Amino acid sequence: MFSSFFHLNHQMNVPADDLFMRGIQIIQHPLINDPEKKIDHFNERINKGTGAPIEIDHLVLHCSCEPDIENVLDRRGLSAHYVIHKDGTILQCVDESKRAYHAYPAFWDKVGGRENNMNAHSIGIEIENPTFGAATHYTDAAMNSLIPLCNSIIARHHIPPHNVIGHSDINPVGKADPGRLFPWMELSKEGIGLYPEKGNERVPSSNPKELLQIIGYDTENMPATMQAFKRRFMPDALKYEATGSDEKATLKFMENYSENMAKLLPQKISVTPSEVQRLQEVAKIYQMSRTKMR
């Protein structure tokens, strides 16, 4: 799907023997080293109780409509480890060893045995898209920078595929990024995340709430969580989302996502047989992935 794209110089910010990043430039954002103004919205990955370092075991993919994402994050008191612009430029804003402020509040994998402090356990990547991936496809240049960067992070930190997640996966009520047009299926073929083919083996349960929990979702708000699930695994069946070609209208909708969803989503949902089948297929591959890690 994606054309070849490389930054051909040697300004590297990863181990020299990292084959994934060979030929790919990562630029330290000027704010990271500016003594007068820097992106300092991060802290240490340390367990407050024991003082021990916290292991990185999640990768969270975000989207921003802003062309100067890193500066917008700075002004809002937020941060991400990496920012990828439409032209494929990769900026590092926070060192991977630090805890960036990109994923709060968040929840993933109660079935796995713990409620995650996602910022402490994750690396966050922001990708530029003018409509949060709701109406505008991501550029090839951005994806061709994202793929090696994700593979490098996954390999270096041994992040399991079931812990490669989108912002809306971990906060269905408040976030919709990286959006219905984010190419999860293509990325899974590159070893990034999970995306089962239709017709795959299924979990025998037919209870939507149980199936979502097996995958890793918080199910306190079932309408919002089903919306997040479909955004990732059934984008063609997605409702109550701006999907037109008018970027301004889509942007306005997505900026007020939580408020809009509260008005548009029903209080109760009726899950269709095709949605149950897709839930079963996705739950099975997530169940299998977690079983391999035990």
BELWOPE-V995317 format. One record per backbone hydrogen bond with DSSP energy under -1.0 kcal/mol. NH is the residue of the N-H (numbers start at 1). CO is the residue of the C=O. E is the energy in kcal/mol with one decimal. If there is no record, write none. Layout:
# BELWOPE-V995317
{{NH:CO:E} {NH:CO:E}}
This chain:
# BELWOPE-V995317
{{9:7:-1.5} {12:10:-1.8} {18:15:-1.9} {19:17:-1.1} {24:21:-2.5} {26:11:-1.5} {27:90:-2.7} {29:92:-2.3} {32:29:-2.1} {33:30:-1.1} {40:38:-1.4} {42:40:-1.9} {43:99:-1.8} {46:44:-1.5} {47:52:-3.2} {51:47:-3.3} {54:45:-2.1} {57:121:-2.6} {58:121:-1.5} {59:163:-2.2} {60:123:-2.7} {61:165:-2.6} {62:125:-3.2} {64:127:-2.2} {72:68:-2.0} {73:69:-2.8} {74:70:-1.8} {75:71:-2.2} {76:72:-1.6} {77:74:-1.2} {78:73:-3.0} {79:101:-2.0} {82:124:-1.8} {83:91:-2.5} {84:126:-3.0} {85:89:-2.2} {88:85:-2.4} {91:83:-2.9} {92:27:-2.8} {93:81:-1.9} {94:81:-1.2} {98:95:-2.0} {99:43:-3.6} {107:170:-1.3} {109:216:-2.5} {113:110:-1.6} {118:116:-1.4} {121:117:-1.4} {123:58:-1.6} {125:60:-2.3} {126:82:-2.5} {127:62:-1.0} {128:84:-2.6} {129:64:-2.7} {132:129:-1.6} {134:131:-2.2} {143:139:-2.1} {144:140:-2.7} {146:142:-2.4} {147:143:-2.6} {149:145:-1.5} {150:146:-3.1} {151:147:-2.5} {152:148:-2.2} {153:149:-2.4} {154:150:-3.1} {155:151:-2.1} {156:152:-2.5} {157:153:-2.2} {159:154:-1.5} {163:160:-2.0} {164:161:-1.4} {165:59:-2.6} {167:61:-1.7} {168:177:-2.3} {170:166:-1.2} {171:167:-1.1} {175:171:-2.3} {181:133:-2.8} {182:179:-1.5} {184:182:-2.2} {187:183:-2.3} {188:184:-2.3} {189:185:-1.2} {190:187:-1.3} {191:188:-1.5} {192:187:-2.2} {200:197:-1.3} {203:280:-1.3} {211:207:-2.5} {212:208:-2.5} {213:209:-1.9} {214:210:-2.0} {215:211:-1.8} {216:212:-1.9} {217:212:-2.1} {225:221:-2.3} {226:222:-2.8} {227:223:-1.7} {228:224:-2.1} {229:225:-2.6} {230:226:-2.6} {231:227:-2.2} {232:228:-1.4} {233:229:-3.2} {234:230:-1.8} {237:234:-2.0} {238:235:-1.2} {247:245:-1.0} {250:246:-2.3} {251:247:-2.8} {252:248:-2.3} {253:249:-2.1} {254:250:-2.7} {255:251:-2.4} {256:252:-1.0} {257:254:-1.5} {260:256:-2.7} {261:257:-3.2} {262:258:-2.0} {263:259:-1.2} {264:260:-2.3} {265:261:-2.9} {276:272:-2.4} {277:273:-2.4} {278:274:-2.0} {279:275:-2.5} {280:276:-2.5} {281:277:-2.1} {282:278:-2.5} {283:279:-2.9} {284:280:-1.8} {285:281:-1.6} {286:282:-2.0} {287:283:-2.6} {288:284:-2.5} {289:285:-2.0} {290:286:-2.2} {291:287:-1.9} {292:288:-1.8} {294:291:-1.0}}
